[in-house]
């Protein structure tokens, strides 16, 4: 071997050993540059517990056959795919997680209809005998979903949550206790914990406090003082985040008739501001979160009226199946740089490359991002150009043109 040659790192393992056999699992979309598995120790711990294999005081196998099982927050379908023979209902906010589940079920040889796939916006099941909760990053989303599922829980329902120790806090346990009933945790195993909750039929948690609404500050241009609607789990649900605030101060004015995409729209503030400054533009709001798209639609309607034309799509970036090449004039983007607990630029790269494909010649991508992320390097590589529109010590607004 040439001493100056670094051997390629092995691909991340895709074989997930479960009590019911090994599964070949991947995230969606599969990206060889991301060395991230589609499961973790928390998924393993929960499945071993259900099979009675976990070393804990609750190590008796849980009866699954013939019971109505709901899996909340399954990130990439590991839990749903493992339990597919029992016909679980998966409830997820993530379009990517839902697509991963479909592919993993097919790879496991399970018919997709063996597991019913719902979003967090769909009507929940009427009865749940076993509720499995993968604790989400957003405590607000957990709160809202437990409220939505509470009517389906009965005294005999088995409720078990799972997460890494860094994801389970006192506030997490307090939410289970507030909405469902008495709660305790297991010992940590490989930095993962289980949550055991005993439903209390006499408990009245009241209605969910979501969605939240607030008025935008008075110094951000056309959107000043406008109403923002945030469903649970949407980024910065209580206030305008500083990156978006900086972006709003430097947005371009869309031309009449321009097709403008608010990509990774979150609560839709950026696209709504663009619609207010360019009333003749055609707005499209896109996010992979069902909660975010619902928030964007309500924010837009609250400020532009119930009949104002716009599209609202849950999709993976600028999916070619949704956005034909050359069909977009302007893309506005504040890309995320986290996937659950992992820091990654893979999502931003998909957004940028998808924007370049979807933009017409002369079309523009405008991006706001943390200065240290170096998005200008990626944009120059993709577009052959990148202009700094504005910057401060923390953020930059960048503009790239499709040649």
Secondary structure, DSSP 8 states (H G I E B T S, - for coil): --TT----------EEEETTEEEE---SS--TT----S--HHHHHHHHHHTT-SSSTT-S----TTS-EEEES-SSSHHHHHTGGG--EEEESBHHHHHHHHHHHHHTT--GGGSEEEETTS---S-EEEEEEE--S-HHHHHHHHHHHHTTEEEEEEEEEEEETTT--HHHHHHHHHHT--EEE---BTTEEEEEEE--TT----S---SEEEE--TTSGGGTT-EEEE-TT-SSSSS--HHHHHHHTT-----TT-EEEEET-TTSHHHHHHHHH-TTSEEEEEESBHHHHHHHHHHHHHHH-TT--EEEEE-SSS-TTTS-TT-EEEEEE----EETTEE-SHHHHHHHHHHHHHEEEEEEEEEEEEGGG-HHHHHHHHHS--EEEEE-SSEEEEEEE--
